[in-house]
Amino acid sequence: MAVLIRGGTVVNADMSQRADVLTDGGKIVALGADLEAPSGAEVVDAGGCYVMPGGIDPHTHMELPFMGTVASEDFFSGTTAGAVGGTTMIIDFVIPSPQQDVMDAYRTWRGWAEKAATDYSFHVAITWWDDSVHKAMGTLTQDYGVNSFKHFMAYKGAIMADDEILVNSFTRARELGAICTVHAENGELVAHMQQEILKQGITGPEGHPLSRPAEVEGEAANRAIRIAQVLNVPLYVVHNSCIESLEAITRARNDGQRVFGEVLAGHLLVDDSVYRHPDWDTAAAHVMSPPFRPKKHQEALWRGLQAGMLQTTATDHCCFCAPQKRMGHNNFTQIPNGTGGVEDRMHVLWHHGVNSGRLTANEFVGITSANAAKIFNIYPRKGSISVGADADIAVWDPEKERTISKETHHQNVDYNIFEGMKVKGINTVTVSQGKIVYHDGDIRTERGVGRYVERPTFAPYYDAVRRSAETNAPTAVDRM
């Protein structure tokens, strides 16, 4: 069925215009003034509203097995919650256990994701190395549309990638035309600090940020950036939470290195005082890595976003309920790491970004969809309101308000890190694949209709880099 969105202001990352939007067959087929509704089309009145690309959350972990339990949010509930908040695509993570066959892990995650309500894709983590991993990376890029590989520099004794793995994987990614991503924390230092904090008798959630100071993130970010620089491979640094990692990215970008930075909505708005909450469960609910930081880091991160040193926003949506968090009741190192936010990301960023004057509406579209689509090579299919693009759309009422609460959210978790926050600027209608899946409180998502989105590699970029290295000539790159 066709959908006509009438009377709104279309907002893309590069421009805004008053226009109607017509979708049919899952695509945007027309954009302009006073469009006629085809017979049988569903008409949405967007008067006074903005019509924007559906959000892309480039960092989620639905039903992740982690730290002895499994995240409470599955691919259906998580993508449904995202759709309520205007997010129409997620990029989740395949995370093989050490020594697990990478392709087996990939097939397992693809099976879990078959219940998704909206579109999805995957980064694949490299957690160990041998010839089979080298081969799997080639298979994933060439046959399954994976163009990004994740490296956890933390979680020693589990999924941590040491420098040898980074060098091998980064080199292979360059050969394949893929982009590398890193979780930047010095895992050796974290493991050492955890034991030192426990020796002091600190066992509660307040020990978590003490064991992961900003310096361990800054060191790892800088190390990954320098390895990527030597190997001449693009790098994407996930969930930057502090001044130190932002400074490392800024230095690299100012030197012309192709480095991208992501920031979580939570790290922009929540500070480390949550770990000192007198209620253990409330404090533990906020345990994630990197942890929430003192307020000075939040202002720096906002400036980095405004200046373009950080390009994307995400949630690292990885939910564990109170009974799961209590696995670490007597030892903070055993509290499952993760918080939520896929439903609220766009709302809190609009309220604190656009309403405050920190961001324009066009910049908001950039950081919530278009930039991720460009970096991960699915633009303008995603992240754009344009003819031929996928009909993934959010209709945004800038005057409508709501108060965020665990009592009313649709995320499958018993807390909300933005609990009690009143926001102005609300998603009222979500269109996914050309179908209305949310309409002002009416949830219409369907289990299993989400599509796996393949993402091509960046072979033209790498070919240009290689030619430049061989000839010492300037490199012209317009794809990333």
C-alpha positions as CSV (number, residue, x, y, z in Angstrom):
1,M,0.0,0.0,0.0
2,A,1.2,3.5,-0.9
3,V,1.7,6.1,1.9
4,L,1.4,9.8,1.3
5,I,2.9,12.1,4.0
6,R,1.3,15.5,3.4
7,G,2.1,19.0,4.5
8,G,5.3,18.5,6.4
9,T,8.8,20.0,6.1
10,V,11.3,17.5,4.8
11,V,14.6,17.6,6.7
12,N,17.7,16.0,5.3
13,A,21.3,16.4,6.5
14,D,22.0,18.8,3.7
15,M,18.8,20.8,3.2
16,S,15.2,21.3,4.3
17,Q,12.1,22.0,2.1
18,R,8.3,22.0,2.3
19,A,7.2,18.9,0.5
20,D,4.9,16.0,0.4
21,V,6.4,12.5,0.4
22,L,4.9,9.6,-1.5
23,T,6.1,6.0,-0.9
24,D,5.1,2.9,-2.7
25,G,6.7,-0.6,-2.9
26,G,8.9,0.1,0.0
27,K,10.6,3.1,-1.7
28,I,10.2,6.8,-1.8
29,V,8.7,7.4,-5.3
30,A,7.9,11.2,-5.3
31,L,8.8,14.3,-3.4
32,G,7.2,17.6,-4.0
33,A,4.3,20.1,-3.4
34,D,0.7,19.0,-3.5
35,L,1.2,15.4,-4.5
36,E,-1.9,13.4,-5.3
37,A,-2.7,10.3,-3.2
38,P,-3.0,7.2,-5.3
39,S,-6.2,5.1,-4.9
40,G,-6.1,3.3,-1.6
41,A,-3.1,5.1,-0.2
42,E,-2.8,5.8,3.5
43,V,-2.5,9.6,4.1
44,V,-0.5,11.0,7.0
45,D,-1.1,14.6,8.0
46,A,2.3,16.0,8.8
47,G,1.2,19.7,9.1
48,G,3.5,21.5,11.5
49,C,5.9,18.5,11.6
50,Y,9.3,17.6,10.2
51,V,9.6,14.6,7.9
52,M,13.0,13.0,8.4
53,P,14.9,9.8,7.5
54,G,14.3,7.1,10.0
55,G,17.1,6.8,12.6
56,I,20.0,4.4,12.2
57,D,21.4,3.2,15.5
58,P,24.9,1.9,14.5
59,H,25.6,0.2,17.9
60,T,23.2,-2.2,19.5
61,H,23.4,-5.6,21.2
62,M,20.1,-7.5,21.0
63,E,19.9,-10.8,23.0
64,L,23.7,-10.8,23.5
65,P,25.1,-13.7,25.5
66,F,27.5,-11.8,27.9
67,M,29.0,-12.2,31.4
68,G,27.1,-15.4,32.2
69,T,23.6,-14.2,31.1
70,V,21.8,-13.0,28.0
71,A,20.6,-9.5,27.3
72,S,16.8,-9.2,27.9
73,E,16.0,-7.4,24.7
74,D,15.6,-9.5,21.6
75,F,15.6,-8.5,18.0
76,F,11.8,-8.1,17.8
77,S,11.2,-6.2,21.1
78,G,14.3,-4.1,20.4
79,T,13.5,-3.1,16.9
80,T,9.9,-2.4,17.9
81,A,11.1,-0.1,20.7
82,G,13.4,1.6,18.2
83,A,10.5,2.1,15.8
84,V,8.5,3.9,18.5
85,G,11.3,6.3,18.9
86,G,11.8,6.9,15.1
87,T,14.7,4.4,14.6
88,T,14.2,2.2,11.5
89,M,17.5,0.4,11.3
90,I,20.1,-1.0,13.7
91,I,23.6,-2.3,13.1
92,D,24.1,-5.0,15.7
93,F,27.2,-7.2,16.4
94,V,28.2,-10.8,15.8
95,I,30.6,-11.6,18.7
96,P,32.3,-15.0,18.4
97,S,33.6,-16.6,21.5
98,P,37.4,-17.1,21.6
99,Q,38.2,-20.0,19.2
100,Q,34.6,-20.1,17.9
101,D,34.3,-20.5,14.2
102,V,33.4,-17.0,12.9
103,M,31.0,-18.2,10.3
104,D,29.1,-20.3,12.8
105,A,28.7,-17.3,15.1
106,Y,27.5,-15.2,12.1
107,R,24.9,-17.8,11.2
108,T,23.7,-17.9,14.8
109,W,23.2,-14.2,15.0
110,R,21.5,-14.1,11.6
111,G,19.1,-16.7,13.0
112,W,18.3,-14.7,16.1
113,A,17.7,-11.6,14.0
114,E,15.1,-13.3,11.8
115,K,12.5,-12.0,14.3
116,A,13.4,-8.3,13.7
117,A,10.6,-5.9,13.0
118,T,12.7,-3.4,11.0
119,D,15.9,-3.5,9.0
120,Y,19.2,-4.5,10.5
121,S,22.8,-5.3,9.6
122,F,25.9,-6.6,11.4
123,H,29.4,-5.7,12.4
124,V,31.5,-8.8,13.1
125,A,33.9,-8.9,16.0
126,I,37.3,-10.4,15.6
127,T,38.1,-12.0,19.0
128,W,40.9,-14.3,18.0
129,W,43.1,-15.1,15.1
130,D,44.2,-17.9,12.8
131,D,43.9,-18.8,9.1
132,S,40.2,-19.6,9.5
133,V,39.4,-16.1,10.7
134,H,41.4,-14.6,7.8
135,K,39.3,-16.7,5.4
136,A,36.0,-15.9,7.2
137,M,36.6,-12.1,6.8
138,G,36.9,-12.6,3.1
139,T,33.7,-14.7,3.0
140,L,31.8,-12.2,5.0
141,T,32.8,-9.2,2.9
142,Q,32.4,-10.9,-0.5
143,D,29.3,-13.1,0.1
144,Y,27.4,-11.5,3.0
145,G,27.7,-7.8,2.7
146,V,29.7,-7.2,5.9
147,N,32.1,-4.2,5.6
148,S,33.0,-3.5,9.2
149,F,34.9,-5.5,11.8
150,K,34.8,-4.8,15.6
151,H,37.7,-5.2,18.0
152,F,37.3,-5.2,21.8
153,M,40.4,-3.8,23.4
154,A,38.9,-4.6,26.8
155,Y,37.5,-7.7,28.5
156,K,40.7,-9.5,29.2
157,G,40.3,-13.3,29.4
158,A,37.2,-13.2,27.3
159,I,36.8,-11.3,23.9
160,M,39.8,-8.9,24.2
161,A,41.8,-8.4,21.0
162,D,45.5,-7.8,21.7
163,D,47.8,-5.8,19.5
164,E,48.7,-8.9,17.4
165,I,45.1,-9.5,16.6
166,L,44.6,-5.8,15.8
167,V,47.5,-5.8,13.4
168,N,46.4,-9.0,11.6
169,S,42.8,-8.0,11.4
170,F,43.4,-4.4,10.3
171,T,45.8,-5.7,7.6
172,R,43.2,-8.1,6.3
173,A,40.4,-5.5,6.4
174,R,42.6,-3.2,4.3
175,E,43.0,-6.0,1.7
176,L,39.2,-6.5,1.6
177,G,38.2,-2.8,1.6
178,A,36.5,-3.0,5.0
179,I,36.5,-0.5,7.9
180,C,37.7,-1.4,11.4
181,T,35.9,-0.4,14.6
182,V,37.3,-0.5,18.1
183,H,36.0,-0.5,21.7
184,A,38.9,1.5,23.1
185,E,39.8,0.6,26.7
186,N,43.2,-0.8,27.8
187,G,42.1,-4.2,28.9
188,E,45.3,-4.9,30.8
189,L,45.0,-1.7,32.8
190,V,41.3,-2.3,33.5
191,A,42.0,-5.9,34.8
192,H,44.7,-4.5,37.1
193,M,42.6,-1.6,38.4
194,Q,39.7,-3.9,39.1
195,Q,41.8,-6.0,41.4
196,E,43.3,-3.0,43.1
197,I,39.8,-1.5,43.8
198,L,38.6,-4.8,45.2
199,K,41.6,-5.0,47.5
200,Q,40.5,-1.7,48.9
201,G,37.2,-3.3,49.9
202,I,35.1,-1.5,47.3
203,T,32.8,-4.0,45.8
204,G,29.7,-2.0,44.8
205,P,28.8,-0.2,41.5
206,E,30.9,2.8,42.6
207,G,34.0,0.7,41.9
208,H,33.1,0.3,38.2
209,P,34.1,3.9,37.1
210,L,37.1,3.8,39.5
211,S,38.5,0.8,37.6
212,R,38.0,2.3,34.2
213,P,39.3,5.9,34.4
214,A,39.3,8.1,31.3
215,E,43.0,7.5,30.8
216,V,42.5,3.8,29.9
217,E,40.1,4.8,27.2
218,G,42.3,7.6,25.8
219,E,45.4,5.3,25.7
220,A,43.5,2.6,23.8
221,A,42.0,5.1,21.4
222,N,45.3,6.6,20.6
223,R,46.9,3.1,20.2
224,A,44.3,1.9,17.8
225,I,44.5,5.2,15.8
226,R,48.2,4.9,15.4
227,I,48.0,1.2,14.4
228,A,45.4,2.2,11.8
229,Q,47.7,5.0,10.7
230,V,50.7,2.8,10.1
231,L,48.5,0.2,8.3
232,N,46.6,2.8,6.3
233,V,43.1,1.6,7.2
234,P,40.0,3.7,8.1
235,L,39.0,3.4,11.8
236,Y,35.7,4.0,13.6
237,V,36.0,4.4,17.4
238,V,32.8,3.4,19.2
239,H,31.1,5.0,22.3
240,N,33.7,7.8,23.0
241,S,33.0,8.8,26.6
242,C,35.8,11.2,27.5
243,I,38.0,14.1,26.6
244,E,41.0,11.9,26.2
245,S,39.6,9.7,23.4
246,L,38.0,12.8,21.7
247,E,41.4,14.5,21.7
248,A,43.0,11.4,20.1
249,I,40.4,11.5,17.3
250,T,40.7,15.2,16.9
251,R,44.5,15.0,16.5
252,A,44.2,12.3,13.9
253,R,41.5,14.0,11.9
254,N,43.4,17.3,11.9
255,D,46.4,15.4,10.5
256,G,44.2,14.1,7.7
257,Q,43.8,10.5,9.0
258,R,40.5,8.8,8.2
259,V,39.1,8.3,11.7
260,F,35.5,8.5,12.7
261,G,34.0,8.8,16.2
262,E,30.7,7.7,17.8
263,V,29.1,9.0,20.9
264,L,26.3,7.5,22.9
265,A,23.3,9.6,23.9
266,G,23.9,8.4,27.5
267,H,27.4,9.7,27.6
268,L,26.2,13.1,26.5
269,L,23.5,13.4,29.2
270,V,24.3,11.1,32.2
271,D,27.2,11.7,34.6
272,D,29.1,9.5,37.0
273,S,27.0,10.5,40.1
274,V,24.6,7.6,39.2
275,Y,27.2,5.1,40.5
276,R,26.9,6.7,44.0
277,H,23.1,6.4,44.2
278,P,22.2,4.9,47.6
279,D,20.0,2.2,46.0
280,W,22.3,-0.6,44.8
281,D,20.0,-1.6,42.0
282,T,19.7,1.9,40.6
283,A,23.5,2.3,40.6
284,A,24.1,-1.1,39.1
285,A,21.6,-0.4,36.3
286,H,24.0,2.2,35.0
287,V,27.0,-0.1,34.9
288,M,28.3,-0.1,31.3
289,S,31.7,0.3,29.6
290,P,33.1,2.8,29.2
291,P,31.3,4.2,32.3
292,F,29.5,7.4,32.6
293,R,31.9,10.3,33.3
294,P,32.1,13.5,35.3
295,K,30.2,16.4,33.8
296,K,33.2,18.1,32.2
297,H,33.4,15.2,29.7
298,Q,29.8,15.7,28.6
299,E,30.4,19.3,27.5
300,A,33.5,18.3,25.6
301,L,31.6,15.5,23.8
302,W,28.9,18.0,22.8
303,R,31.6,20.3,21.4
304,G,33.1,17.4,19.5
305,L,29.8,16.6,18.0
306,Q,29.1,20.2,17.0
307,A,32.6,20.5,15.5
308,G,32.2,17.3,13.4
309,M,35.0,15.4,15.2
310,L,32.3,13.0,16.4
311,Q,30.0,12.0,13.5
312,T,27.5,9.5,14.8
313,T,25.3,8.9,17.8
314,A,24.3,5.4,19.1
315,T,23.0,3.7,22.2
316,D,25.1,0.5,22.8
317,H,21.7,-0.8,23.7
318,C,22.4,-3.9,25.8
319,C,19.8,-4.5,28.5
320,F,20.0,-6.5,31.7
321,C,17.3,-6.5,34.3
322,A,17.8,-6.1,38.0
323,P,18.0,-9.8,38.8
324,Q,20.7,-10.1,36.1
325,K,22.6,-7.1,37.4
326,R,22.5,-8.7,40.9
327,M,24.9,-11.4,39.7
328,G,27.6,-8.9,40.7
329,H,26.0,-7.9,44.1
330,N,29.2,-8.6,46.0
331,N,31.7,-7.9,43.2
332,F,31.2,-5.0,40.7
333,T,33.3,-6.8,38.1
334,Q,30.6,-9.4,37.8
335,I,27.7,-6.9,37.1
336,P,26.7,-7.5,33.5
337,N,27.7,-4.4,31.5
338,G,25.0,-2.6,29.5
339,T,22.2,-0.1,29.5
340,G,19.3,0.8,27.2
341,G,18.2,3.7,25.0
342,V,17.2,2.6,21.5
343,E,13.7,4.0,22.0
344,D,14.9,7.3,23.5
345,R,18.0,8.3,21.6
346,M,16.4,10.5,19.0
347,H,14.1,12.2,21.6
348,V,16.8,13.1,24.0
349,L,19.2,14.3,21.3
350,W,16.5,16.5,19.8
351,H,15.6,18.0,23.1
352,H,19.1,18.6,24.4
353,G,20.7,19.2,21.0
354,V,18.2,21.0,18.7
355,N,16.1,22.7,21.4
356,S,19.2,24.0,23.1
357,G,20.7,25.4,20.0
358,R,23.7,23.0,20.0
359,L,22.5,21.4,16.7
360,T,20.4,22.4,13.8
361,A,17.6,20.1,12.6
362,N,19.8,19.2,9.6
363,E,22.8,18.3,11.8
364,F,20.4,16.2,13.9
365,V,19.6,14.2,10.8
366,G,23.3,13.8,10.1
367,I,24.2,12.4,13.6
368,T,21.1,10.2,13.9
369,S,21.1,8.6,10.4
370,A,22.8,10.1,7.4
371,N,26.4,10.0,8.7
372,A,26.1,6.4,9.8
373,A,24.7,5.5,6.4
374,K,27.6,7.2,4.7
375,I,30.3,5.7,6.9
376,F,28.9,2.2,6.6
377,N,28.2,2.6,2.8
378,I,24.4,2.4,2.6
379,Y,23.7,6.0,1.7
380,P,21.5,7.3,0.1
381,R,19.5,4.0,0.3
382,K,19.3,4.8,4.0
383,G,19.6,8.2,5.8
384,S,17.9,10.2,3.1
385,I,14.5,11.4,2.1
386,S,15.0,11.3,-1.6
387,V,13.4,9.5,-4.6
388,G,14.7,6.0,-4.8
389,A,15.6,5.7,-1.1
390,D,14.1,3.2,1.2
391,A,10.8,4.4,2.7
392,D,12.1,4.6,6.2
393,I,10.7,7.8,7.7
394,A,10.1,9.5,11.0
395,V,7.4,12.2,11.3
396,W,8.5,14.5,14.0
397,D,6.3,16.9,16.0
398,P,8.6,19.6,17.5
399,E,5.9,20.8,19.9
400,K,4.8,17.6,21.4
401,E,6.2,16.6,24.8
402,R,6.6,13.4,26.8
403,T,8.2,12.3,30.0
404,I,10.5,9.3,29.7
405,S,9.9,6.4,32.1
406,K,10.4,2.7,32.5
407,E,6.7,2.5,33.2
408,T,5.7,3.7,29.7
409,H,8.7,2.7,27.5
410,H,8.6,-0.3,25.2
411,Q,12.1,-1.5,25.8
412,N,12.3,-4.9,27.5
413,V,14.1,-3.8,30.6
414,D,13.1,-2.7,34.1
415,Y,14.9,0.7,34.2
416,N,15.6,3.7,32.0
417,I,18.8,5.7,32.2
418,F,16.7,8.8,31.2
419,E,14.0,8.2,33.8
420,G,11.9,11.3,34.5
421,M,13.4,13.3,31.7
422,K,10.9,15.6,30.0
423,V,11.5,16.0,26.3
424,K,10.0,18.3,23.7
425,G,10.0,17.1,20.2
426,I,8.5,13.6,19.6
427,N,8.3,11.0,16.9
428,T,4.6,10.6,16.0
429,V,4.7,8.3,12.9
430,T,7.3,5.8,11.8
431,V,7.3,4.3,8.3
432,S,9.5,1.3,7.7
433,Q,9.8,-0.4,4.3
434,G,6.9,1.9,3.2
435,K,4.5,0.6,5.9
436,I,3.3,2.6,8.9
437,V,4.7,0.7,11.9
438,Y,3.9,3.3,14.6
439,H,1.2,6.0,14.6
440,D,0.9,8.2,17.7
441,G,0.7,5.4,20.2
442,D,-0.5,2.7,17.9
443,I,2.2,0.1,17.4
444,R,1.9,-1.9,14.2
445,T,5.3,-3.7,14.0
446,E,5.3,-7.3,12.7
447,R,7.6,-10.0,13.8
448,G,10.1,-11.1,11.2
449,V,9.6,-8.5,8.5
450,G,12.9,-6.8,9.1
451,R,15.4,-7.3,6.3
452,Y,19.1,-8.0,6.5
453,V,20.9,-5.1,4.8
454,E,24.1,-5.9,3.0
455,R,26.8,-3.1,3.0
456,P,29.3,-3.1,0.2
457,T,33.0,-2.7,0.9
458,F,35.1,0.4,0.0
459,A,37.2,-1.1,-2.7
460,P,37.4,2.2,-4.7
461,Y,38.8,4.0,-1.7
462,Y,41.4,1.4,-1.0
463,D,42.4,1.2,-4.7
464,A,43.0,5.0,-4.6
465,V,45.0,4.7,-1.4
466,R,47.2,2.0,-2.9
467,R,47.7,4.0,-6.1
468,S,48.6,7.0,-4.0
469,A,51.2,5.0,-2.0
470,E,52.7,3.7,-5.2
471,T,52.9,7.0,-7.0
472,N,53.2,9.4,-4.0
473,A,50.4,11.3,-5.5
474,P,47.5,13.0,-3.7
475,T,44.5,10.7,-3.0
476,A,41.1,11.9,-4.1
477,V,38.4,10.2,-2.0
478,D,34.7,11.1,-2.2
479,R,33.0,8.0,-1.0
480,M,33.6,8.3,2.7
